Structures are given as C-alpha cells and as structure tokens.
C-alpha cells in the first residue's frame, strides 16, 4: 500500500476525498495523477501520468517502508 494526498476533490473507495486529505491506496493501479500525489517520509511527489507513477512504484514502496 502507498500513501497519497488529494490535490483536488476526487472519489476513492466510495468516499469523497477533499484537497489535502491523506489516505492509502489498496492497489497501485488505483493511483490517479490527475488528483493525487504520493506522500513519502522525505516529502510529497507529483507525477505527470499514471505510467510515470507505475515506473517508480517499487522504489516508492521501499522508500515509504523505510524508517525516517
């Protein structure tokens, strides 16, 4: 699972997510570059597309599971 933050209003798991809300995705395929950015221990990351996110996914999971 990866932690994300809403950039704008969107819906995930039958809930409205407002800008600034932080939540976890159940699957990497659920990521939307249109209204989400990734939250890591070192900061927030934005991606231009879902494909860019999927290319970086494995390193993001390792980074988010490491302790600060």
Secondary structure as the mmCIF struct_conf table of DSSP 4:
data_model
#
loop_
_struct_conf.conf_type_id
_struct_conf.id
_struct_conf.beg_label_comp_id
_struct_conf.beg_label_asym_id
_struct_conf.beg_label_seq_id
_struct_conf.end_label_comp_id
_struct_conf.end_label_asym_id
_struct_conf.end_label_seq_id
STRN STRN1 UNK A 2 UNK A 6
BEND BEND1 UNK A 7 UNK A 8
STRN STRN2 UNK A 10 UNK A 12
TURN_TY1_P TURN_TY1_P1 UNK A 13 UNK A 14
STRN STRN3 UNK A 15 UNK A 17
TURN_TY1_P TURN_TY1_P2 UNK A 19 UNK A 20
STRN STRN4 UNK A 22 UNK A 25
BEND BEND2 UNK A 26 UNK A 27
HELX_RH_3T_P HELX_RH_3T_P1 UNK A 28 UNK A 30
TURN_TY1_P TURN_TY1_P3 UNK A 33 UNK A 35
STRN STRN5 UNK A 36 UNK A 40
TURN_TY1_P TURN_TY1_P4 UNK A 41 UNK A 42
STRN STRN6 UNK A 43 UNK A 45
BEND BEND3 UNK A 48 UNK A 49
HELX_RH_AL_P HELX_RH_AL_P1 UNK A 50 UNK A 65
BEND BEND4 UNK A 66 UNK A 66
#
